[in-house]
């Protein structure tokens, strides 16, 4: 590294101190050793690599660097620390003194200081950010011999040293750390040793001896504790192996091409790219983009308090041919569950608000509509889109899965044998679907016959599909796959009009099946929409929900019917009972707030606050910052979004392509009304289609109970991109 070799190997990314020949540093190869005049990319032997890794792991490189923040604050001094392949930086206290030195020790090993040392900063300041060097690249400034840049998938650090020598030292340290702490080296160190996790029952034995228990009972208790611990240790090992399997597969999914292009993906919820394929040209060492980069140098705004990222896109060098693993951060999302080709799907950034309306919406009087409809065929009266929200009933079905993480938790509880907690989580999920109905004054669009909706949310680990399978009676069938579970059902609505209110009773059974074969089925409760003519419109849910399991437990949830003087109109109470009718647990809460479980009877109390030891099962998410007049949740706002590249993959029957719904979302109310009228005319042809033998493409009706079940094929057809046989139900037609 310290040799003065002026030449760069052709086609190789190597560092040189001769800036006239090499203005750029962006390396993926191991650095050359001191004194080598012509460094090569030949990998070190494993023994030598292990020796280097051992040496680097005991050295901490620290020092003050000037970091570009923004145009208002300019360059600011920050204390940087390089340890174990991770570069962190923190703010410097105003009263910290600086001194120059090196060779100090810091507990685990030697501290090498580049430039000025600031006492106390590293130890007392919380890091403002970290950069994992394995997924980063470095570049020197061509115009300033003190400046250099660090690129990571989420940020670019603009840094400046006090001297040219300091920059050389920092670059060398970064390259060395980056080459040592590779995915290959991690795979060699990441091993699961069961002996690392141990348990002692000595204190337990002593305590039970003090209580006067006999030896036989003590041994039984010991055996129970050891058995539980053994089960827990097996769970840890399984989870560890799952992570290794996920990260090991990344070695095959991120293959570097000869032209430098690679397949991108994400391992976490960090949004690195919305595209499936990308090119790392900004990390390359070519000089073609150097001028453009320098022109924008320092123009990027970098937040000092941004949170650190822990997982990122990575690309592999020739030295990483072994099965690779990566140490994880807070969270890993296994999007392989729903990818037949075992590719990790790119994370999609979803919107947080609806588009601003193009037109100003006009108020509509329901009385004027009723007056204008006197003497007309009510089946041909088209209500204006003012009464609709920009969602279809198919999308509303998927909205019930907003809290699907409860089913993920239920699956995990069942895996460890906690059947009671599993059904409690299922019950909380069944109640959570009503939370989004609060203050939702508008109704969803009635889907056309054959209309479909898909929702693929890799970050949640779920994939959902729904279709309108019948027009008279109106039936919607859905199917969803999650992490270790499947959920499906069909629904028909029976309504009664009471003048001032409408009572809607769902007809149909919802089914949830876990991978281990446990099945739960339940019905939805009655919904009443109040104050249709006068007063503020609101809805209530009431009735009893029966959640029946095929094994040990079942559950009953009672949604209380509100009254004028009731202070808890959204109260939910229930209990879980075993096959012998014994009550195992109780539930209480509000369907629009939270659900709790308790060992105490909840039938005599009005809220969980009146119970001791109640445990929270579910809590409603915070409202959206921009709910608009539709009062949509943050989750609902994403349901009708056409994310980049999605429209080309959708069938012509998807709800997102429905023109009246799209115009309403965009605030084009005149166009929305015109399209709604056109589509409702076409909808009247659905009865003729059904009478002529029309059948659902993706669902089939069970001959025994009449329910609709998903027959498969949708996602496979989507993968191929051929939608032959799918009618253009939103297109033009000629009425006969």
VOMI-235593 format. One record per residue (C-alpha): residue in three letters; x, y, z. Coordinates in steps of 0.02 Angstrom, whole numbers, padded with zeros to 5 digits, always signed. Layout:
N
ALAXYZ...
***
This chain:
736
UNK+00000+00000+00000UNK+00143+00116+00036UNK+00236+00080-00123UNK+00244+00217-00251UNK+00184+00111-00395UNK+00108+00226-00523UNK+00023+00098-00631UNK-00146+00017-00602UNK-00174-00160-00660UNK-00284-00154-00812UNK-00464-00187-00764UNK-00424-00199-00578UNK-00486-00081-00443UNK-00330-00037-00346UNK-00276+00105-00237UNK-00127+00214-00285UNK-00053+00368-00208UNK-00011+00443-00376UNK-00167+00548-00399UNK-00122+00594-00577UNK-00144+00412-00624UNK-00277+00360-00499UNK-00401+00491-00442UNK-00522+00364-00377UNK-00530+00231-00244UNK-00672+00107-00245UNK-00606-00064-00201UNK-00677-00236-00181UNK-00511-00330-00184UNK-00392-00361-00040UNK-00264-00221-00018UNK-00081-00250-00064UNK+00046-00265+00073UNK+00174-00132+00112UNK+00320-00127-00008UNK+00234-00214-00153UNK+00268-00118-00311UNK+00141-00208-00418UNK-00003-00268-00311UNK-00117-00404-00378UNK-00291-00471-00344UNK-00229-00645-00295UNK-00323-00699-00136UNK-00221-00728+00021UNK-00215-00907+00088UNK-00343-00942+00222UNK-00212-00951+00359UNK-00140-00782+00310UNK-00315-00709+00296UNK-00356-00771+00469UNK-00198-00691+00536UNK-00240-00524+00455UNK-00418-00532+00521UNK-00354-00567+00696UNK-00235-00419+00686UNK-00365-00298+00618UNK-00495-00350+00745UNK-00382-00293+00887UNK-00347-00121+00813UNK-00466+00026+00827UNK-00433+00170+00708UNK-00497+00339+00768UNK-00480+00522+00729UNK-00563+00687+00685UNK-00633+00711+00511UNK-00727+00859+00438UNK-00898+00801+00380UNK-01006+00899+00259UNK-01179+00926+00335UNK-01273+01052+00227UNK-01256+01224+00149UNK-01314+01309+00308UNK-01190+01226+00426UNK-01053+01178+00305UNK-00909+01069+00365UNK-00917+01006+00544UNK-00790+00910+00646UNK-00844+00735+00694UNK-00756+00598+00789UNK-00740+00442+00681UNK-00702+00269+00746UNK-00664+00115+00640UNK-00688-00050+00731UNK-00725-00226+00667UNK-00767-00167+00492UNK-00890-00035+00553UNK-00858+00152+00538UNK-00957+00257+00662UNK-00956+00443+00690UNK-01018+00556+00829UNK-01023+00738+00875UNK-00882+00813+00977UNK-00916+00895+01143UNK-00871+01078+01151UNK-00763+01054+01307UNK-00666+00906+01238UNK-00482+00935+01220UNK-00383+00877+01070UNK-00211+00802+01067UNK-00107+00705+00945UNK-00052+00530+00983UNK-00060+00347+00938UNK-00035+00178+01011UNK-00153+00198+01158UNK-00252+00050+01217UNK-00439+00034+01228UNK-00489-00120+01324UNK-00499-00245+01182UNK-00343-00190+01087UNK-00234-00052+01018UNK-00306+00116+00967UNK-00225+00198+00818UNK-00263+00384+00804UNK-00252+00473+00637UNK-00228+00660+00656UNK-00299+00739+00815UNK-00368+00638+00958UNK-00518+00704+01055UNK-00523+00633+01230UNK-00692+00568+01287UNK-00785+00595+01125UNK-00785+00415+01072UNK-00835+00352+01241UNK-00970+00476+01287UNK-01053+00530+01125UNK-01195+00427+01050UNK-01152+00386+00868UNK-01242+00496+00743UNK-01222+00362+00612UNK-01131+00204+00561UNK-01071+00133+00396UNK-01040-00051+00364UNK-00885-00055+00255UNK-00923-00220+00170UNK-01067-00137+00080UNK-00977+00027+00050UNK-00854+00101-00073UNK-00730+00244-00062UNK-00678+00382-00181UNK-00545+00516-00174UNK-00579+00694-00230UNK-00487+00741-00389UNK-00484+00927-00350UNK-00440+00922-00164UNK-00307+00804-00097UNK-00383+00809+00078UNK-00559+00756+00032UNK-00635+00585+00002UNK-00807+00506-00003UNK-00887+00350+00068UNK-01035+00275-00025UNK-01160+00159+00057UNK-01330+00102-00008UNK-01418+00232+00100UNK-01303+00381+00111UNK-01147+00467+00045UNK-01023+00539+00169UNK-00921+00690+00111UNK-00764+00694+00219UNK-00608+00800+00232UNK-00447+00771+00328UNK-00322+00898+00396UNK-00185+00842+00278UNK-00149+00735+00126UNK-00055+00611+00235UNK-00207+00588+00346UNK-00316+00551+00195UNK-00193+00417+00138UNK-00196+00339+00311UNK-00386+00338+00321UNK-00405+00263+00147UNK-00281+00125+00188UNK-00371+00085+00351UNK-00541+00081+00267UNK-00483-00032+00126UNK-00398-00153+00246UNK-00551-00164+00358UNK-00666-00185+00209UNK-00565-00328+00137UNK-00552-00422+00302UNK-00731-00406+00360UNK-00813-00488+00211UNK-00961-00603+00205UNK-00841-00747+00181UNK-00751-00710+00343UNK-00916-00696+00434UNK-00971-00867+00376UNK-00815-00942+00453UNK-00847-00860+00622UNK-01036-00879+00634UNK-01062-01046+00718UNK-01194-01104+00839UNK-01120-01193+00990UNK-01251-01262+01106UNK-01127-01266+01248UNK-01124-01076+01241UNK-01300-01077+01314UNK-01315-01166+01481UNK-01428-01171+01631UNK-01405-01217+01813UNK-01543-01278+01929UNK-01439-01266+02089UNK-01529-01111+02154UNK-01697-01189+02113UNK-01652-01347+02210UNK-01593-01246+02360UNK-01752-01144+02363UNK-01864-01297+02354UNK-01764-01383+02491UNK-01796-01231+02600UNK-01982-01252+02568UNK-01970-01433+02627UNK-02014-01516+02463UNK-01967-01697+02440UNK-01830-01752+02320UNK-01949-01833+02197UNK-02047-01671+02173UNK-01885-01572+02157UNK-01823-01688+02021UNK-01989-01670+01928UNK-01974-01480+01935UNK-01794-01490+01876UNK-01846-01600+01731UNK-01983-01476+01680UNK-01862-01329+01684UNK-01729-01423+01586UNK-01857-01481+01460UNK-01920-01303+01433UNK-01743-01240+01417UNK-01701-01376+01292UNK-01852-01327+01189UNK-01800-01145+01195UNK-01623-01189+01142UNK-01691-01286+00994UNK-01794-01134+00945UNK-01639-01026+00950UNK-01546-01149+00842UNK-01689-01159+00717UNK-01700-00969+00708UNK-01511-00959+00687UNK-01516-01088+00546UNK-01659-00994+00462UNK-01555-00835+00460UNK-01404-00928+00393UNK-01511-01004+00257UNK-01578-00833+00208UNK-01410-00747+00207UNK-01325-00894+00124UNK-01448-00885-00020UNK-01398-00704-00048UNK-01233-00769-00115UNK-01326-00843-00262UNK-01452-00702-00285UNK-01325-00562-00296UNK-01213-00618-00438UNK-01098-00489-00514UNK-01096-00484-00704UNK-00949-00447-00816UNK-01019-00277-00859UNK-01034-00228-00676UNK-01223-00244-00669UNK-01295-00346-00529UNK-01461-00406-00466UNK-01520-00297-00324UNK-01625-00346-00176UNK-01658-00302+00003UNK-01644-00395+00166UNK-01734-00270+00275UNK-01866-00138+00269UNK-01738-00008+00224UNK-01786+00060+00054UNK-01630+00045-00053UNK-01710+00028-00225UNK-01880+00011-00304UNK-01810-00074-00458UNK-01774-00258-00478UNK-01610-00235-00571UNK-01484-00096-00553UNK-01306-00043-00593UNK-01173+00010-00472UNK-01095+00136-00590UNK-01086+00264-00452UNK-00969+00147-00361UNK-00856+00115-00511UNK-00680+00177-00531UNK-00698+00248-00705UNK-00656+00431-00730UNK-00799+00468-00848UNK-00913+00523-00708UNK-00779+00606-00602UNK-00812+00779-00672UNK-00998+00764-00645UNK-00971+00703-00468UNK-00854+00847-00426UNK-00978+00970-00497UNK-01106+00914-00368UNK-00978+00885-00231UNK-01042+00938-00062UNK-01215+00975-00123UNK-01300+00833-00035UNK-01393+00865+00126UNK-01350+00737+00257UNK-01447+00725+00419UNK-01335+00715+00571UNK-01462+00619+00673UNK-01514+00493+00542UNK-01533+00317+00608UNK-01402+00186+00570UNK-01436+00052+00443UNK-01391-00127+00481UNK-01426-00228+00324UNK-01400-00176+00146UNK-01373-00224-00034UNK-01208-00310-00060UNK-01110-00369-00208UNK-00985-00511-00205UNK-00806-00520-00263UNK-00711-00670-00327UNK-00642-00701-00154UNK-00818-00731-00088UNK-00848-00900-00169UNK-00890-00989-00010UNK-01065-01002+00062UNK-01095-00831+00138UNK-01184-00767+00290UNK-01215-00592+00355UNK-01241-00531+00531UNK-01413-00455+00546UNK-01477-00294+00624UNK-01643-00267+00708UNK-01754-00352+00582UNK-01746-00467+00433UNK-01891-00489+00314UNK-01893-00657+00226UNK-01971-00612+00061UNK-01922-00780-00010UNK-02084-00851+00059UNK-02181-00788-00091UNK-02051-00799-00228UNK-02050-00961-00325UNK-01877-00926-00394UNK-01806-00892-00220UNK-01764-00712-00264UNK-01771-00580-00128UNK-01893-00448-00184UNK-01846-00268-00189UNK-01925-00164-00054UNK-02057-00045-00119UNK-02080+00128-00047UNK-02267+00152-00025UNK-02354+00319-00017UNK-02412+00402+00143UNK-02547+00514+00069UNK-02671+00522-00075UNK-02639+00636-00224UNK-02697+00816-00204UNK-02868+00836-00287UNK-02866+00918-00458UNK-03042+00989-00443UNK-03139+01063-00299UNK-03270+00942-00241UNK-03451+00997-00240UNK-03567+00955-00097UNK-03711+00837-00134UNK-03882+00836-00053UNK-03954+00663-00025UNK-04128+00740-00022UNK-04105+00812-00196UNK-04052+00642-00261UNK-04206+00560-00185UNK-04318+00697-00257UNK-04243+00680-00431UNK-04263+00492-00424UNK-04451+00493-00395UNK-04537+00390-00530UNK-04374+00319-00599UNK-04311+00141-00604UNK-04205+00136-00448UNK-04092+00002-00524UNK-04038+00131-00652UNK-04008+00273-00528UNK-03822+00308-00518UNK-03765+00383-00353UNK-03626+00512-00378UNK-03450+00469-00325UNK-03468+00593-00181UNK-03534+00447-00078UNK-03386+00334-00122UNK-03210+00318-00058UNK-03070+00277-00182UNK-03068+00092-00137UNK-03165-00058-00199UNK-03248-00190-00091UNK-03109-00308-00144UNK-02980-00191-00071UNK-03084-00173+00087UNK-03068-00361+00109UNK-02880-00345+00109UNK-02890-00200+00231UNK-02951-00326+00361UNK-02774-00399+00354UNK-02690-00238+00411UNK-02637-00324+00572UNK-02580-00486+00493UNK-02430-00487+00608UNK-02549-00557+00739UNK-02565-00714+00634UNK-02375-00723+00618UNK-02366-00716+00808UNK-02502-00847+00823UNK-02404-00962+00709UNK-02247-00942+00816UNK-02343-00974+00977UNK-02412-01135+00905UNK-02239-01192+00850UNK-02180-01189+01031UNK-02337-01276+01094UNK-02430-01125+01165UNK-02602-01163+01092UNK-02691-01045+01211UNK-02591-00893+01158UNK-02615-00943+00977UNK-02804-00933+00986UNK-02795-00771+01086UNK-02693-00693+00946UNK-02817-00760+00817UNK-02960-00684+00916UNK-02871-00516+00923UNK-02844-00524+00735UNK-03028-00563+00704UNK-03078-00408+00805UNK-02944-00294+00732UNK-03023-00295+00559UNK-03159-00177+00621UNK-03038-00043+00685UNK-03027+00047+00517UNK-03215+00072+00504UNK-03221+00215+00629UNK-03272+00381+00551UNK-03271+00311+00374UNK-03423+00402+00301UNK-03405+00340+00121UNK-03440+00171+00046UNK-03321+00072-00065UNK-03352+00044-00250UNK-03455-00108-00293UNK-03340-00217-00401UNK-03390-00278-00573UNK-03415-00463-00606UNK-03243-00539-00631UNK-03153-00390-00554UNK-02997-00440-00458UNK-02873-00367-00336UNK-02699-00425-00289UNK-02589-00366-00147UNK-02409-00424-00133UNK-02327-00354+00024UNK-02157-00438+00047UNK-02118-00325+00194UNK-02268-00399+00285UNK-02239-00574+00217UNK-02414-00586+00142UNK-02487-00609-00030UNK-02674-00581-00056UNK-02794-00607-00200UNK-02981-00576-00215UNK-03113-00587-00352UNK-03296-00547-00371UNK-03365-00719-00414UNK-03552-00683-00422UNK-03661-00533-00459UNK-03831-00595-00397UNK-03806-00631-00256UNK-03650-00525-00242UNK-03508-00635-00182UNK-03325-00593-00155UNK-03197-00731-00128UNK-03021-00703-00062UNK-02864-00801-00024UNK-02708-00747+00071UNK-02542-00831+00107UNK-02434-00780+00254UNK-02286-00841+00355UNK-02342-01014+00405UNK-02528-00987+00376UNK-02664-00971+00244UNK-02824-00871+00256UNK-02975-00880+00142UNK-03162-00853+00133UNK-03308-00785+00035UNK-03435-00657+00089UNK-03611-00606+00044UNK-03704-00461+00124UNK-03886-00464+00175UNK-03954-00291+00212UNK-04110-00221+00293UNK-04164-00040+00277UNK-04244+00036+00432UNK-04270+00214+00369UNK-04137+00302+00472UNK-04013+00158+00466UNK-03957+00007+00366UNK-03915-00158+00447UNK-03788-00264+00354UNK-03764-00447+00400UNK-03615-00537+00323UNK-03650-00714+00267UNK-03500-00828+00251UNK-03362-00914+00347UNK-03182-00857+00360UNK-03051-00995+00376UNK-02874-00987+00443UNK-02758-01137+00427UNK-02584-01150+00500UNK-02444-01255+00427UNK-02458-01379+00570UNK-02638-01419+00522UNK-02731-01318+00655UNK-02884-01232+00581UNK-02994-01092+00646UNK-03158-01034+00570UNK-03265-00887+00618UNK-03408-00777+00562UNK-03414-00588+00552UNK-03537-00491+00659UNK-03678-00375+00606UNK-03641-00196+00555UNK-03767-00054+00568UNK-03745+00113+00480UNK-03838+00249+00575UNK-03906+00423+00533UNK-03927+00399+00346UNK-04048+00545+00332UNK-04014+00659+00480UNK-03867+00676+00597UNK-03686+00622+00589UNK-03658+00459+00497UNK-03575+00321+00598UNK-03570+00132+00606UNK-03576+00005+00746UNK-03535-00180+00754UNK-03632-00298+00864UNK-03667-00482+00886UNK-03570-00636+00937UNK-03419-00701+00843UNK-03386-00887+00861UNK-03206-00940+00828UNK-03204-01128+00815UNK-03042-01228+00816UNK-03014-01407+00764UNK-02904-01447+00913UNK-02904-01394+01094UNK-02981-01220+01103UNK-03124-01115+01037UNK-03172-00935+01073UNK-03326-00825+01086UNK-03318-00637+01064UNK-03469-00528+01099UNK-03476-00358+01015UNK-03591-00254+01123UNK-03735-00166+01037UNK-03725+00020+01079UNK-03861+00117+01168UNK-03892+00303+01189UNK-03823+00309+01367UNK-03683+00184+01345UNK-03510+00252+01385UNK-03424+00103+01304UNK-03512+00082+01136UNK-03368-00015+01057UNK-03345-00141+01197UNK-03289-00319+01156UNK-03292-00458+01285UNK-03258-00642+01267UNK-03176-00800+01329UNK-03078-00950+01269UNK-03138-01123+01318UNK-03067-01297+01295UNK-03155-01450+01226UNK-03228-01487+01399UNK-03309-01317+01413UNK-03184-01251+01541UNK-03140-01067+01520UNK-02953-01049+01497UNK-02939-00861+01470UNK-03043-00703+01451UNK-03037-00557+01330UNK-03092-00377+01342UNK-03063-00217+01246UNK-03129-00098+01113UNK-03136-00150+00932UNK-03073+00023+00882UNK-02932+00034+01011UNK-02857-00124+01086UNK-02890-00300+01148UNK-02824-00376+01310UNK-02823-00550+01386UNK-02836-00594+01569UNK-02854-00742+01686UNK-02996-00651+01774UNK-03177-00651+01717UNK-03208-00496+01611UNK-03398-00507+01602UNK-03422-00393+01752UNK-03300-00255+01702UNK-03309-00120+01569UNK-03125-00099+01524UNK-02956-00181+01543UNK-02904-00043+01664UNK-03015-00125+01795UNK-02916-00288+01784UNK-02751-00330+01865UNK-02623-00419+01759UNK-02713-00396+01593UNK-02598-00423+01444UNK-02608-00323+01284UNK-02643-00430+01129UNK-02672-00295+00999UNK-02674-00106+00985UNK-02734+00001+00842UNK-02604+00090+00737UNK-02590+00278+00744UNK-02702+00373+00622UNK-02631+00431+00456UNK-02556+00607+00456UNK-02655+00647+00297UNK-02818+00547+00307UNK-02919+00667+00194UNK-03108+00672+00209UNK-03114+00484+00181UNK-03022+00458+00346UNK-02917+00317+00275UNK-02785+00232+00380UNK-02602+00234+00329UNK-02623+00056+00269UNK-02781+00094+00169UNK-02695+00239+00080UNK-02575+00114+00000UNK-02707-00007-00065UNK-02751+00080-00229UNK-02575+00139-00268UNK-02492+00094-00433UNK-02312+00074-00379UNK-02175+00086-00512UNK-02181-00061-00632UNK-02340-00135-00558UNK-02465-00086-00693UNK-02374-00189-00825UNK-02393-00344-00717UNK-02578-00326-00673UNK-02720-00412-00764UNK-02847-00297-00849UNK-02972-00343-00712UNK-02877-00268-00564UNK-02967-00136-00460UNK-02820-00017-00475UNK-02860-00001-00661UNK-03042+00045-00633UNK-03059+00220-00710UNK-03196+00295-00601UNK-03106+00245-00443UNK-02941+00314-00509UNK-03021+00480-00560UNK-03099+00496-00387UNK-02931+00467-00304UNK-02853+00602-00414UNK-02993+00724-00375UNK-03065+00724-00553UNK-03245+00716-00497UNK-03333+00752-00662UNK-03234+00616-00751UNK-03264+00498-00605UNK-03452+00522-00614UNK-03454+00496-00802UNK-03351+00336-00790UNK-03455+00271-00645UNK-03614+00293-00748UNK-03534+00204-00896UNK-03473+00058-00791UNK-03638+00038-00701UNK-03723+00021-00869UNK-03598-00114-00910UNK-03627-00194-00741UNK-03806-00230-00791UNK-03737-00349-00921UNK-03664-00455-00781UNK-03830-00541-00750UNK-03836-00596-00932UNK-03657-00657-00921UNK-03695-00757-00764UNK-03853-00830-00840UNK-03752-00884-00992UNK-03636-00990-00885UNK-03500-00867-00837UNK-03379-00943-00711UNK-03244-00871-00602UNK-03070-00893-00672UNK-02976-00906-00509UNK-03102-00980-00386UNK-03214-01133-00393UNK-03371-01170-00296UNK-03377-01318-00179UNK-03521-01432-00227UNK-03557-01480-00046UNK-03569-01316+00050UNK-03569-01191-00094UNK-03415-01096-00034UNK-03283-01033-00155UNK-03103-01093-00142UNK-02950-01029-00232UNK-02901-01153-00367UNK-02729-01078-00398UNK-02639-01016-00551UNK-02652-00828-00528UNK-02475-00792-00469UNK-02402-00914-00594UNK-02495-00826-00735UNK-02437-00658-00669UNK-02257-00720-00673UNK-02275-00768-00856UNK-02362-00605-00897UNK-02496-00683-01009UNK-02675-00638-00966UNK-02761-00726-01110UNK-02944-00752-01071UNK-02956-00605-00949UNK-03094-00488-01009UNK-03064-00301-01019UNK-03208-00268-00900UNK-03168-00082-00885UNK-03158-00051-01073UNK-03287+00013-01197UNK-03438-00092-01242UNK-03593-00087-01351UNK-03756-00109-01258UNK-03882-00217-01350
***
